[in-house]
Every structure is written in structure tokens, then in C-alpha cells.
Amino acid sequence: STAMLEVEYAGEVGTGSGPTLEFFSQVAEDLKSSLPSLFRDNTPGGMLFPAPLASVAPGDGDCCTPVLERFRLLGQLLARCLLDGRLVDLQLHPLFWRLLLRDGPLTEASLREVDPALYTSLISMRNMDEATLDSLCVCGVLPGYSSIELWPGGAEEQIGRGNVQRYIRRVAEVSLVESVAEQVGAFKAAFAELLPLEACGIWSEMELST
């Protein structure tokens, strides 16, 4: 529909852009402060990139459903804002838009744009000797997410010189792509219900973020 969406609050005086902008602003704030958290902490510039989510296992769908439903809402909200020419304070990271529009590519260096502290920590591990790596007692799970294994049996495998490069590569792949794939899919499907994603190709990733 080309009709603009307008909101009015039951029992309150006033219609038009004022209540509508208030509605969009409130939904945006609720999404940013949602629990469980939808987005990573301490992303540079305050931009929003999905927090890792473990793959849905049989019987575990209920724990992931609220997150995916909120990403659906996020997709619908931003599509509606673009259609109606409204600005909303939801600055999605340019790399998130890259996943939506082009499916990557993302590299190890891309992790620096999303989580500089984690990237620096990983690079320092690359130059450590065996004894230092052993002292860290790191295993093959995503840092901060013990339930997300980087490879089958990773939780039982300690990181040393022989597998540190594999560990670094997998942390980047899982952090940026695999553990956010379901959120990206939910957002993309909901966004496309209102506006074809191809239409966003006229903007750069940074323009879409802002």
C-alpha cells in the first residue's frame, strides 16, 4: 500500500505526525532495550548488530521465538519508515545491511568493525606461544557464549598453536554470519512483505544505517 501509516492513541487527543512519530520512537526504544537482548554490546558508534543466537534445536524453539519475532517487527518497522519517509533511531550496522542485501562477504577484519575488543584479543592469540595459550584455558566455543560451539566437540577441545588459526577464523564466521543467520532471515522476510529489498540498492550500506 502507498498509504501512509498514522497512529492515534485511544483516549488521547491528537492525531497525525505527532502521535505517529511518538509510536515509532517508543517501539524503537523498546526493541533496543528488549530482553533477551537483540543486539551486541559496545558496538562502535552505538550501531546495532545482532547478538549471537544459538541454532534452534528440537524442543528449544520457545527460547528463540521472542528474539526472532522482534526481528520480524524490526523489519516491518524499518520498511514502513522508508515507505513513509520517517526517521527512526535504529542505526543498524552497515555490515548488517550487507548481510541483508548481498549476503556478505564478511572477513576476519570485519569483526573489528563490530567488536574491536574481541578482534584485538583474537589477533594477540595468534602471536602467543604454546605455554601462554595453554594458560588461557580457551576451548572451541564462541567467547561469551558457552552454548555455541565453533565446531562439533569444540567445547571439549582446548585451543593451542595447532588450532588457534582455525579458532580465530571460526569465531569471526560464527559471530558475523552463522549465529545471526536466523535473525537476518526473520528481518528480511518481514521487510520484504512491505518493501522489496532490491529497492534499497539505491542507497549505500552507511546511508541505510543513518
C-alpha positions, 0 to 999 in steps of 0.5 A: 500500500502507498498509504501512509501509516498514522497512529492515534492513541485511544483516549488521547487527543491528537492525531497525525505526525505527532502521535505517529512519530511518538509510536515509532520512537517508543517501539524503537526504544523498546526493541533496543532495550528488549530482553533477551537482548537483540543486539551486541554490546559496545558496538562502535558508534552505538550501531546495532548488530545482532547478538549471537543466537544459538541454532534452534534445536528440537524442543528449544524453539520457545527460547528463540521465538521472542528474539526472532519475532522482534526481528520480524517487527524490526523489519516491518518497522524499518520498511514502513519508515522508508515507505513513509519517509520517517526517521527512526533511531535504529542505526543498524550496522552497515555490515548488517545491511550487507548481510541483508542485501548481498549476503556478505562477504564478511572477513576476519577484519570485519569483526573489528568493525563490530567488536574491536575488543574481541578482534584485538584479543583474537589477533594477540592469540595468534602471536602467543606461544604454546605455554601462554595459550595453554594458560588461557584455558580457551576451548572451541566455543564462541567467547561469551557464549558457552552454548555455541560451539565453533565446531562439533566437540569444540567445547571439549577441545582446548585451543593451542598453536595447532588450532588457534588459526582455525579458532580465530577464523571460526569465531569471526564466521560464527559471530558475523554470519552463522549465529545471526543467520536466523535473525537476518532471515526473520528481518528480511522476510518481514521487510520484504512483505512491505518493501522489496529489498532490491529497492534499497540498492539505491542507497549505500550500506552507511546511508541505510544505517543513518 
